[in-house]
Amino acid sequence: MIPHLFRWGLASVALLLVSGLHARTPNPIAGERIFNASGGCGCHTAENGQPLSGGRPLKTPFGIYFSSNITPDPETGIGRWSNLDFLRAMREGVAPDGSHYFPVFPYTSFSKMTETDVLHLKDYLFTQAAVAQSNRPHDVWFPFNLRLSAWGWKLVNFGPDRLLPDSEKSENWHRGRYLAEAVAHCGECHTPRNLLGALKPDWPYAGSHEGPEGELAPNITPDAETGIGQWSADDLAYLLETGMLPDGDFIGGLMGEAVEFYARLPPEDREALAEYVLSLPPIQNQVRAPDAPDE
C-alpha cells in the first residue's frame, strides 16, 4: 500500500508542477532583460539572416555546427515547444524528442539559470517574428556528428548545478556572478577547453585560442600582464555599454554584436558584471594568434 501511495504522491507533485508551468502568466518584459543579458542569443542569427532563425556557422575543432531556428515558427522553429520542453533544452540539453544537444549549445551554463528566468526568456522569444527556415545540417566529423556522442559527452562532462550563495560577497557580486556564469555564459567563450571540448575548470576566463566562430577569446581575468588587471570596474562596465576598450579601440566579432544588447541592460547589471569579473583569480595566460610576434 505504501509504495502505491508514494508513487501516487510523486505523480501528484509532477502534475502540480506541470499545471503550474502551464498556468503561469507570461512576462516577456522580464524576458527581454534576460535576452539582452544573453547577448541577444546572437549565435542564432546568421550574417544577413533573419533574427534568431539559425544557420550561423559555429566553428569548432570537431567541424562546423550550425545554430538552430529559435523563432516561434511552429514547423521549423520552437513554436510548438511547451514550457517543459524549453526548460529541458536550456537546463538539461535535451530536445523535445528526447535527443541530446551537442554542447556547442551552452546548456552547460544555462543550467545555472533559474526556472523563472528561463521561462521569461521563452516568453520574450515567443513575441518575436516567426521565420520559416529549416535547420541546416552540421558539417562535423564522425563520431562527433552523432547524437549518441552528445549523450556520452554529457555523462563525462556535464552535471547540472546551481550557484550557491557566498555570505562574504555583496548582492551586486552575486548578481554579476549569475549574469556572467549563467545568462551571458562568458566562460563558454573565454575559458579554454580540453581535448573533449569541455571547459577547463582550473582556467576560468583565462582566454581561448578556440573562441566563438574560431576567433581568439582574450584573457579577461584580472591578471596585470595578460588579462585585464589594469582595468577599473568603470572601464569594463563602459566596454559592456559601448564596445570601447580603455585604449580607445573597439571590439568586434561576436562580442561586438553582444555589446549591442548589453548596452540595453540597466546600468546596475553591467556594473555587477564588472564587479564579478574583476574579482576572479588572476591567471597568467597570453592568448594570441599562432603567427603573432612575441612582445
C-alpha positions in Angstrom: 0.0 0.0 0.0 2.7 2.5 1.0 4.6 2.1 -2.3 1.4 2.8 -4.2 0.7 5.9 -2.1 4.3 7.0 -2.6 4.0 6.7 -6.4 0.7 8.5 -6.3 2.3 11.3 -4.3 5.1 11.7 -6.8 2.6 11.7 -9.7 0.5 14.4 -7.9 3.6 16.6 -7.4 4.6 16.2 -11.0 1.1 17.1 -12.1 1.0 20.2 -9.9 4.4 21.3 -11.4 3.2 20.8 -14.9 -0.1 22.6 -14.2 1.8 25.4 -12.6 4.0 25.8 -15.7 1.0 26.0 -18.0 -1.0 28.3 -15.7 1.8 30.9 -15.2 1.4 34.4 -16.6 3.9 35.1 -19.4 6.3 38.0 -18.7 8.1 39.0 -22.0 9.3 42.3 -20.5 11.3 40.4 -17.9 12.3 38.0 -20.6 13.7 40.9 -22.7 16.2 41.7 -20.0 17.4 38.1 -19.9 17.6 38.1 -23.7 19.8 41.2 -23.7 22.0 39.8 -20.9 22.5 36.7 -23.1 23.9 38.9 -25.8 20.7 38.7 -27.8 21.1 34.9 -28.4 23.4 36.1 -31.2 24.7 32.7 -32.2 21.2 32.0 -33.6 21.3 34.9 -36.2 23.4 34.3 -39.3 25.1 37.0 -41.3 22.4 38.7 -43.4 19.9 36.2 -42.0 16.6 36.8 -40.3 16.9 37.4 -36.5 17.0 34.2 -34.5 16.3 31.9 -37.5 19.5 29.9 -37.1 22.1 28.8 -39.7 25.0 30.7 -38.2 28.2 28.6 -38.6 30.0 27.9 -35.3 33.5 26.6 -36.0 35.0 24.1 -33.5 37.9 21.7 -33.6 35.4 18.9 -34.5 33.9 20.7 -37.5 31.2 23.3 -38.1 27.9 23.3 -36.2 25.1 25.4 -37.5 22.8 27.1 -35.0 19.1 26.3 -34.8 16.0 28.3 -35.5 14.6 29.6 -32.2 11.8 31.8 -33.6 8.3 30.8 -32.7 7.6 29.2 -36.2 5.6 26.1 -35.4 7.2 23.9 -38.1 10.9 24.9 -38.3 11.4 26.8 -35.0 10.2 26.3 -31.4 6.6 27.4 -31.8 5.2 24.1 -30.6 7.5 23.8 -27.6 5.9 23.7 -24.2 7.4 25.3 -21.1 8.8 22.0 -20.0 10.3 21.4 -23.5 12.1 24.8 -23.2 13.3 24.1 -19.6 14.7 20.7 -20.5 16.5 22.2 -23.5 18.0 25.1 -21.6 18.9 23.3 -18.4 19.5 19.7 -19.4 20.5 19.9 -23.1 17.6 17.6 -24.1 15.4 18.2 -27.2 11.6 17.7 -27.1 12.1 14.4 -28.9 14.4 13.2 -26.2 17.6 13.5 -28.2 20.7 15.3 -26.8 22.0 18.6 -27.9 25.7 19.0 -28.8 27.5 21.1 -26.2 28.1 23.9 -28.7 24.7 24.9 -27.3 25.8 26.2 -23.9 23.2 24.5 -21.8 26.2 23.8 -19.5 25.9 27.4 -18.4 22.2 27.9 -18.9 21.7 25.0 -16.4 22.6 27.5 -13.7 19.7 29.8 -14.6 16.6 30.0 -12.5 13.5 28.3 -13.8 11.7 31.7 -13.7 14.3 33.4 -15.9 14.4 30.6 -18.4 10.6 30.8 -18.8 10.7 34.6 -19.1 13.2 34.2 -21.9 10.8 31.8 -23.6 8.0 34.4 -23.2 10.1 37.0 -24.9 11.2 34.7 -27.8 7.6 33.9 -28.5 6.9 37.6 -29.1 9.4 37.7 -31.9 8.7 37.2 -35.6 8.3 33.6 -36.7 10.6 32.7 -39.5 10.1 29.5 -41.6 13.6 28.2 -42.1 14.7 24.7 -41.6 17.8 23.9 -39.6 21.0 23.4 -41.6 22.8 20.0 -41.1 26.0 20.2 -39.2 29.3 19.7 -41.0 31.1 17.7 -38.3 33.4 14.7 -38.4 32.4 11.2 -37.3 31.6 10.4 -34.5 31.0 13.9 -33.3 28.1 14.2 -35.7 26.2 11.5 -33.8 23.6 12.4 -31.1 24.8 9.4 -29.2 28.2 11.1 -28.8 26.5 14.1 -27.2 24.9 11.8 -24.7 28.2 10.2 -23.9 29.9 13.6 -23.6 27.3 14.7 -21.1 27.9 11.6 -19.0 31.5 12.6 -18.6 31.4 16.4 -18.6 28.0 17.6 -17.6 26.5 17.8 -14.1 23.7 20.4 -13.8 24.4 22.6 -10.8 23.2 25.8 -9.2 25.1 28.8 -8.0 25.4 28.7 -4.2 25.4 31.9 -2.2 28.6 33.3 -0.7 27.9 35.0 2.6 31.1 37.1 2.2 30.1 38.6 -1.1 27.8 41.5 -1.9 24.4 41.3 -3.5 25.9 43.1 -6.5 28.6 40.5 -6.8 26.0 37.7 -6.7 24.0 39.4 -9.5 27.2 39.7 -11.5 28.2 36.1 -11.0 24.7 35.0 -12.1 24.8 37.1 -15.2 28.3 36.0 -16.1 28.2 32.3 -15.3 24.6 31.5 -16.3 22.9 34.0 -18.6 25.7 35.7 -20.5 27.7 32.4 -20.4 31.0 34.3 -20.6 33.1 31.3 -19.8 31.8 29.4 -22.8 34.0 31.7 -25.0 36.7 32.9 -22.6 37.6 29.6 -20.9 40.0 27.2 -22.8 38.7 23.7 -23.5 40.2 20.2 -23.2 40.5 17.7 -26.0 36.9 16.6 -25.5 35.7 20.2 -25.8 34.8 20.6 -22.1 35.8 23.8 -20.3 39.0 23.5 -18.2 37.8 24.1 -14.6 41.1 25.4 -13.4 41.3 28.1 -16.2 38.1 30.1 -15.9 38.0 33.2 -18.1 41.7 32.8 -18.9 41.2 33.1 -22.7 41.0 30.7 -25.5 42.5 30.1 -28.9 39.3 28.5 -30.0 36.7 31.1 -29.1 33.4 31.8 -30.8 33.5 31.1 -34.6 37.1 30.1 -34.4 38.2 33.5 -33.1 40.6 34.2 -30.3 38.9 35.0 -27.0 41.0 37.2 -24.7 42.0 36.5 -21.1 39.6 38.5 -19.0 40.9 37.5 -15.6 42.4 40.4 -13.6 46.0 39.3 -14.4 48.0 42.5 -14.8 50.2 41.3 -17.7 48.0 39.0 -19.8 44.5 39.9 -18.7 42.5 43.0 -17.7 44.1 43.5 -14.3 44.9 47.2 -15.1 41.3 47.9 -15.9 38.9 49.6 -13.5 35.4 48.4 -12.9 34.3 51.6 -14.8 36.5 50.6 -17.7 34.8 47.2 -18.0 31.3 48.5 -17.5 31.9 51.1 -20.2 33.1 48.5 -22.6 29.9 46.5 -22.0 27.9 49.6 -22.8 29.9 51.0 -25.8 32.3 48.3 -27.0 35.2 50.7 -26.5 38.4 49.4 -24.9 40.4 51.6 -22.4 42.9 52.3 -25.2 40.2 53.8 -27.4 39.9 50.8 -29.8 36.7 48.9 -30.3 35.9 45.2 -30.0 34.4 43.4 -33.0 33.2 39.9 -33.8 30.5 38.1 -31.8 31.4 40.1 -28.7 30.9 43.4 -30.6 27.4 42.1 -31.5 26.7 41.1 -27.9 27.6 44.6 -26.7 24.7 46.0 -28.7 22.4 44.1 -26.3 24.4 44.6 -23.2 24.0 48.3 -23.8 20.3 47.9 -23.3 20.7 46.4 -19.8 20.2 48.6 -16.7 23.5 50.1 -15.7 23.5 48.1 -12.5 23.7 44.9 -14.4 26.8 46.0 -16.3 28.3 47.2 -13.0 27.5 43.9 -11.4 29.2 42.0 -14.2 32.3 44.2 -13.9 32.5 43.7 -10.2 32.3 39.9 -10.5 34.7 39.5 -13.4 37.4 41.7 -11.7 37.0 39.6 -8.5 38.1 36.5 -10.3 41.5 34.9 -9.5 44.1 36.3 -11.9 45.5 33.7 -14.3 48.6 34.4 -16.5 47.8 33.2 -20.0 48.8 35.1 -23.1 46.3 34.5 -25.9 47.5 35.5 -29.3 47.4 34.2 -32.8 50.0 31.4 -33.5 51.7 33.7 -36.1 51.7 36.8 -33.9 55.2 38.1 -32.9 56.2 37.9 -29.3 56.1 41.2 -27.4 
